[in-house]
Amino acid sequence: MTSRTSLTLILSFAAAGALLSGCAPLIVGGAAVTAVAVTEDRRSTGVFVDDENIENRALLKVKTRFGGQVHVNITSYNRQVLVTGEAASEVVRKGVEEEVNAVPGIKRVFNEMTVGPQAGVLAISNDTRLTTVVKTRFLEANRFQSNHVKVVTEAGVVYLLGIVKRAEADAAAQLASTTSGVSRVVRLFEYLD
């Protein structure tokens, strides 16, 4: 039995359990989205799950140690971790990187945190909007499989992660950089060619 088949079975059992408990629409919908994401992803199922665990463990370690001294986002893709947000000081910024690096299984950490006041609701909303616009442009352009590129936006800077061919990376970067409101694009890809 393949790992993808195993995951599908696990998700099916979770959905069946949810039907009995009355939480079916939420769980089944989430399971369907997760199953589709895993089957279309260039990462193995194990790495996909590892990335989720890395994000959760790293975020817990950072929040436990630094609490209100940071606004932090942690994104893991193929065990490469992007840390964005704001830290109260350079010491805190470096401490966040130490905490993230202590999580097992990480290949590399990109610490893109800035030192300064935490982003407000308006700035965070704008970043969320920009991420959505960039992803929509990827879908509309149809120049590559859009789920092969992970988009993270922080303070108007778009970070692109994924396991891609160079032509896909170029197309993604071009589409992101020509999106209104994007101040800069940072490529953090792993290349297949």
NORSUL-V836128 format. One record per residue. N is the residue number from 1. NEAR is the number of other ideal C-beta (glycine too) atoms within 10 Angstrom. Layout:
BEGIN
n & near
N & NEAR
N & NEAR
END
This chain:
BEGIN
n & near
1 & 7
2 & 9
3 & 13
4 & 15
5 & 10
6 & 11
7 & 19
8 & 18
9 & 11
10 & 12
11 & 18
12 & 13
13 & 11
14 & 15
15 & 18
16 & 12
17 & 12
18 & 18
19 & 13
20 & 8
21 & 8
22 & 8
23 & 13
24 & 15
25 & 10
26 & 10
27 & 17
28 & 17
29 & 12
30 & 15
31 & 20
32 & 12
33 & 10
34 & 16
35 & 17
36 & 11
37 & 12
38 & 18
39 & 11
40 & 11
41 & 20
42 & 16
43 & 18
44 & 14
45 & 17
46 & 10
47 & 18
48 & 20
49 & 14
50 & 18
51 & 22
52 & 12
53 & 13
54 & 24
55 & 18
56 & 13
57 & 19
58 & 24
59 & 17
60 & 13
61 & 17
62 & 25
63 & 14
64 & 9
65 & 14
66 & 17
67 & 8
68 & 8
69 & 19
70 & 21
71 & 20
72 & 22
73 & 20
74 & 24
75 & 21
76 & 28
77 & 26
78 & 21
79 & 16
80 & 20
81 & 26
82 & 23
83 & 26
84 & 23
85 & 20
86 & 20
87 & 25
88 & 16
89 & 11
90 & 10
91 & 11
92 & 19
93 & 21
94 & 13
95 & 17
96 & 25
97 & 18
98 & 13
99 & 22
100 & 25
101 & 14
102 & 11
103 & 22
104 & 8
105 & 13
106 & 18
107 & 11
108 & 12
109 & 19
110 & 16
111 & 16
112 & 17
113 & 21
114 & 15
115 & 12
116 & 12
117 & 9
118 & 15
119 & 19
120 & 10
121 & 7
122 & 8
123 & 15
124 & 17
125 & 11
126 & 16
127 & 21
128 & 11
129 & 12
130 & 22
131 & 20
132 & 12
133 & 18
134 & 25
135 & 17
136 & 13
137 & 18
138 & 23
139 & 9
140 & 10
141 & 13
142 & 9
143 & 15
144 & 19
145 & 14
146 & 21
147 & 15
148 & 21
149 & 25
150 & 20
151 & 22
152 & 21
153 & 26
154 & 25
155 & 17
156 & 13
157 & 17
158 & 26
159 & 23
160 & 24
161 & 23
162 & 27
163 & 19
164 & 23
165 & 14
166 & 11
167 & 11
168 & 22
169 & 21
170 & 14
171 & 18
172 & 27
173 & 17
174 & 14
175 & 24
176 & 26
177 & 14
178 & 11
179 & 17
180 & 6
181 & 13
182 & 18
183 & 11
184 & 11
185 & 20
186 & 17
187 & 17
188 & 18
189 & 22
190 & 16
191 & 12
192 & 13
193 & 8
END
